[in-house]
Amino acid sequence: EDGEPLRLVQRRVSSWLENEIIFNRDLVGKAMSMRVAIVGHGAASKTLFQYIMGFDSKYTVRIGMDNCSISRFIFNKDGWYPICINDGAHLQKEAQGGLGSVDIW
C-alpha cells in the first residue's frame, strides 16, 4: 500500500535497461551478440515486460510471475521479441528429484 507506484518502478527499471544495455556506447559499438541476465523482483520484472512489449499498463498486474521463473527476450535492430515468459520447467525437475536433493531455508 505504501510502496512505490508501478509506473515509477517501470521508469526506474526501463531507464536502467536503456542506459546500461541498449544505449550503452561501449556495448552498442561492438559487433557481437550478447546474453544478459537480469535478476529482479516480480513487480519490477512485470513492469519491465510491459515496457518491452508496449502493452497497456493496466495489464501489468495480470502477468503471471512465479518465484525463480525464467523469461527470455531477444532484442535486435527490429526491436523486442519474447521467447518465453514465466518459464518454471527447471523448478519442476528439481521438485521431481531430477537435480538432486537441495534444502533451502
C-alpha positions in Angstrom: 0.0 0.0 0.0 2.8 2.4 0.9 5.1 1.0 -1.8 6.5 2.7 -4.9 3.8 3.1 -7.7 4.3 0.6 -10.6 4.7 3.5 -13.1 7.7 4.7 -11.1 9.1 1.2 -10.8 8.8 0.9 -14.6 10.5 4.2 -15.2 13.4 3.2 -12.9 13.9 -0.3 -14.5 13.4 0.8 -18.1 15.9 3.7 -17.6 18.4 1.2 -16.2 17.9 -1.1 -19.2 18.3 1.7 -21.7 21.3 3.3 -20.1 23.2 0.2 -19.1 22.4 -2.1 -22.1 20.5 -0.8 -25.1 22.1 2.7 -25.5 25.4 1.9 -23.8 28.0 3.2 -26.2 30.6 0.8 -25.1 28.3 -2.2 -25.8 26.5 -0.8 -28.9 29.6 0.0 -30.8 30.8 -3.6 -30.8 29.7 -6.1 -33.5 28.8 -9.0 -31.3 26.0 -11.0 -29.8 25.5 -10.9 -26.0 23.5 -12.7 -23.4 22.5 -10.6 -20.5 20.9 -11.9 -17.3 18.7 -9.5 -15.3 17.5 -10.7 -11.9 14.8 -8.9 -10.1 11.6 -9.0 -8.1 8.3 -9.8 -9.7 6.8 -6.3 -9.8 10.0 -4.9 -11.4 10.0 -7.7 -13.9 6.4 -7.2 -14.8 6.8 -3.5 -15.4 9.9 -4.2 -17.5 7.9 -6.7 -19.6 5.2 -4.1 -20.0 7.8 -1.6 -21.2 9.4 -4.1 -23.6 6.2 -5.4 -25.1 4.5 -2.0 -25.1 1.1 -3.1 -23.9 -1.3 -1.1 -21.7 -0.1 -0.7 -18.1 -3.4 -2.0 -16.7 -2.3 -5.5 -17.8 0.9 -5.3 -15.8 -0.7 -6.9 -12.7 -2.2 -9.7 -14.8 1.2 -11.1 -15.9 2.0 -14.3 -14.1 5.4 -14.3 -12.4 6.4 -17.2 -10.3 9.3 -17.2 -8.0 12.5 -18.2 -9.7 10.9 -18.4 -13.2 12.8 -17.5 -16.3 11.7 -15.1 -19.1 13.7 -14.7 -22.2 13.6 -12.0 -24.9 15.6 -11.2 -28.0 16.5 -7.6 -28.8 17.9 -6.7 -32.2 17.7 -3.9 -34.7 14.0 -4.7 -35.3 13.0 -4.5 -31.6 12.0 -6.9 -28.9 10.8 -10.5 -29.3 9.5 -12.6 -26.4 10.8 -16.2 -26.4 9.2 -17.3 -23.1 7.6 -15.6 -20.1 7.4 -17.2 -16.6 9.0 -20.5 -17.5 9.3 -22.7 -14.5 10.2 -26.0 -16.1 13.6 -26.1 -14.3 11.7 -25.9 -11.0 9.6 -28.9 -11.9 12.7 -31.1 -12.5 14.0 -30.2 -9.0 10.7 -30.9 -7.4 10.7 -34.4 -9.1 14.2 -35.0 -7.8 15.9 -34.6 -11.2 18.5 -32.1 -9.9 19.4 -33.8 -6.7 18.3 -33.0 -3.2 18.6 -29.4 -2.1 17.1 -27.9 1.1 16.7 -24.1 1.0 15.9 -22.3 4.2 
